[in-house]
């Protein structure tokens, strides 16, 4: 296994996560790592520490999608003509 293998594996996991949860790469980086460029750098071949890999995976495992917003009841009503 090459040194790039863990990074490529993590990148594949992140790409699937982004697709599944409809989250942008920069939002993922900001929320998970405090760095909006995290995924872009990973896509570009950046090497990660084992701590970063563990942190990203832990964040994905703990992620709870926001509940869909429901109508507030404040939408304008159609007037009867």
C-alpha positions as CSV (number, residue, x, y, z in Angstrom):
1,X,0.0,0.0,0.0
2,X,1.4,3.4,-0.9
3,X,1.3,6.4,1.3
4,X,-1.4,8.0,-0.9
5,X,-3.8,5.1,-0.4
6,X,-5.2,6.3,2.9
7,X,-5.7,9.8,1.4
8,X,-7.4,8.4,-1.7
9,X,-9.6,6.1,0.4
10,X,-10.7,9.0,2.6
11,X,-11.3,11.2,-0.5
12,X,-13.6,8.5,-1.9
13,X,-15.4,8.4,1.4
14,X,-15.8,12.1,1.5
15,X,-17.0,12.4,-2.1
16,X,-19.7,9.8,-1.4
17,X,-20.6,11.6,1.8
18,X,-20.9,15.0,-0.1
19,X,-23.2,13.4,-2.7
20,X,-25.3,11.5,-0.1
21,X,-25.9,14.6,2.0
22,X,-25.8,17.3,-0.7
23,X,-23.1,19.2,1.1
24,X,-20.5,21.3,-0.8
25,X,-16.8,20.5,-0.4
26,X,-16.1,23.8,1.2
27,X,-18.9,23.4,3.7
28,X,-17.7,20.0,4.6
29,X,-14.2,21.3,5.1
30,X,-15.4,24.2,7.3
31,X,-17.7,22.0,9.5
32,X,-15.5,19.0,9.8
33,X,-12.0,20.4,9.8
34,X,-12.3,24.2,10.3
35,X,-10.8,24.6,6.8
36,X,-12.9,25.3,3.7
37,X,-10.1,24.3,1.5
38,X,-9.7,20.8,3.1
39,X,-11.4,18.8,0.3
40,X,-9.9,20.9,-2.5
41,X,-6.4,20.3,-1.0
42,X,-7.1,16.6,-0.6
43,X,-8.4,16.4,-4.2
44,X,-5.1,18.1,-5.2
45,X,-3.0,15.4,-3.6
46,X,-2.2,16.9,-0.2
47,X,-0.9,14.5,2.4
48,X,-2.8,14.2,5.6
49,X,-1.8,13.3,9.1
50,X,-3.4,10.2,10.6
51,X,-5.0,12.6,13.1
52,X,-6.7,14.5,10.2
53,X,-8.0,11.2,8.7
54,X,-9.4,10.1,12.0
55,X,-11.0,13.5,12.6
56,X,-12.7,13.6,9.2
57,X,-14.1,10.1,9.6
58,X,-15.3,10.7,13.1
59,X,-17.1,13.9,12.0
60,X,-18.8,12.0,9.1
61,X,-19.8,9.2,11.5
62,X,-21.3,11.6,14.0
63,X,-23.0,13.8,11.4
64,X,-26.8,14.3,11.9
65,X,-28.5,15.9,8.8
66,X,-30.6,19.0,9.6
67,X,-34.3,18.3,9.7
68,X,-36.2,19.6,6.7
69,X,-37.7,23.0,7.4
70,X,-41.4,23.0,7.5
71,X,-43.7,25.8,6.5
72,X,-43.9,28.4,9.1
73,X,-47.5,29.4,8.3
74,X,-46.4,32.9,7.4
75,X,-46.5,32.5,3.7
76,X,-48.9,34.9,2.0
77,X,-52.3,33.4,1.2
78,X,-53.8,33.5,-2.2
79,X,-56.6,36.0,-2.3
80,X,-60.0,34.9,-3.3
81,X,-61.0,36.6,-6.5
